[in-house]
Amino acid sequence: MASLDASLAKPIAKEAPRRRALGVSGVFLPRLLAGLAIVLVWEASVRAFLPAYVAKPSTVLLAIPKTVVDAAFLAATADTLGAVAQGLGIAVVIGTLVGLVIGRSPTADRMLRHYVNGFYAVPMIVILPLLSLWFGYTSATRLATIVYAAIFSIVVNVSDGARAVPREYMEVARSFRAQRLRGLFEIVLPAATPYFLAGIRLAAGRALIGAVVAEFFTAIGGLGYFILFMSRTFRHDEAFVGVALLAAFGVGVDVFVAWCTRRFLPWYRRDERSA
């Protein structure tokens, strides 16, 4: 029997690396081909129909080395990403607490749910003039815009996760006389972690949009103002380097959250990852 099990295990062990390699190539190759097709269409369209100063892949690549060492570009990048990190941190802390309260308290849910959904649906560009009146044309307006843009994604997802915790978990905690606050942070919050990570993915993208929109509107230093200035002075290649950096940051956050999900929550959507 042992020899039979060993003979069956060997083909399975050999198939696993092959299956993983086929999975990687099956995902990477379509992405690569789609990216190349987009770049080729973009390059050909600009060369055929648009003025010479419009950004195209070949000239953007040539502009990257001189742009990434430019002091103005580096300062703008530091201002924007620093503000995004700060605002996202504030949104995560406040949004998680509010989401837990809404998700576990029926009274708080009835009081706050419609307000949260309403503010979540309001475009940040509508709120920005009010924030600029309250905080002035300063970096405080950008920070407030980032927090407003990000916080409701956290609140909505965390409240859904807290609401979805099985009742049996809390009944076991009560049977062991666990305090309500302890059950909230040791049972509800860990169980709602997948929803929390989904909220982080949405909030990071909205925070970037909020920072850039605020910089467009208030003309304070940052990548948004850098892109706007370069575009208006017909230096589209340098402007697109800033756009590419923002896109790379957004993708990086998404990849990091996906890695955290696989690393620390291996049980979450296991069937989808193996498909």
LINFEN-V820359 format. One record per backbone hydrogen bond with DSSP energy under -0.5 kcal/mol. NH is the residue of the N-H (numbers start at 1). CO is the residue of the C=O. If there is no record, write none. Layout:
NH;CO + NH;CO
This chain:
5;1 + 6;2 + 7;3 + 8;4 + 9;5 + 10;6 + 11;7 + 12;8 + 13;9 + 14;10 + 15;11 + 16;12 + 17;13 + 18;14 + 19;15 + 20;16 + 21;17 + 22;18 + 23;19 + 24;20 + 25;21 + 26;22 + 27;23 + 28;24 + 29;25 + 31;27 + 32;28 + 33;29 + 34;30 + 35;31 + 36;32 + 37;33 + 38;34 + 39;35 + 40;36 + 41;37 + 42;38 + 43;39 + 44;40 + 45;41 + 46;42 + 47;43 + 48;44 + 49;45 + 50;45 + 50;46 + 54;51 + 60;56 + 61;57 + 62;58 + 63;59 + 64;60 + 65;61 + 67;63 + 68;64 + 69;65 + 70;67 + 74;70 + 75;71 + 76;72 + 77;73 + 78;74 + 79;75 + 80;76 + 81;77 + 82;78 + 83;79 + 84;80 + 85;81 + 86;82 + 87;83 + 88;84 + 89;85 + 90;86 + 91;87 + 92;88 + 93;89 + 94;90 + 95;91 + 96;92 + 97;93 + 98;94 + 99;95 + 100;96 + 101;97 + 102;98 + 103;99 + 104;100 + 105;101 + 106;104 + 109;105 + 110;106 + 111;107 + 112;108 + 113;109 + 116;112 + 117;113 + 118;114 + 119;115 + 120;116 + 121;117 + 122;118 + 126;123 + 127;123 + 128;124 + 129;125 + 131;127 + 132;128 + 133;129 + 134;130 + 135;131 + 136;132 + 138;136 + 141;138 + 142;138 + 143;139 + 144;140 + 145;141 + 146;142 + 147;143 + 148;144 + 149;145 + 150;146 + 151;147 + 152;148 + 153;150 + 154;150 + 155;151 + 156;152 + 157;153 + 158;154 + 159;155 + 160;156 + 161;157 + 162;158 + 163;159 + 164;160 + 165;162 + 169;166 + 170;166 + 171;167 + 172;168 + 173;169 + 174;170 + 175;171 + 176;172 + 177;174 + 178;173 + 183;179 + 184;180 + 185;181 + 186;182 + 187;183 + 188;183 + 189;184 + 191;187 + 192;188 + 193;190 + 196;192 + 197;193 + 198;194 + 199;195 + 200;196 + 201;197 + 202;198 + 203;199 + 204;200 + 205;201 + 206;202 + 207;203 + 208;204 + 209;205 + 210;206 + 211;207 + 212;208 + 213;209 + 214;210 + 215;211 + 216;212 + 217;213 + 218;214 + 219;215 + 223;76 + 226;222 + 227;223 + 228;224 + 229;225 + 230;226 + 231;227 + 232;228 + 233;229 + 234;231 + 235;230 + 236;53 + 236;234 + 239;235 + 240;236 + 241;237 + 242;238 + 243;239 + 244;240 + 245;241 + 246;242 + 247;243 + 248;244 + 249;245 + 250;246 + 251;247 + 252;248 + 253;249 + 254;250 + 255;251 + 256;252 + 257;253 + 258;254 + 259;255 + 260;256 + 261;257 + 262;258 + 263;259 + 264;260 + 265;260 + 265;261 + 268;265 + 270;267 + 273;269 + 274;270 + 275;271
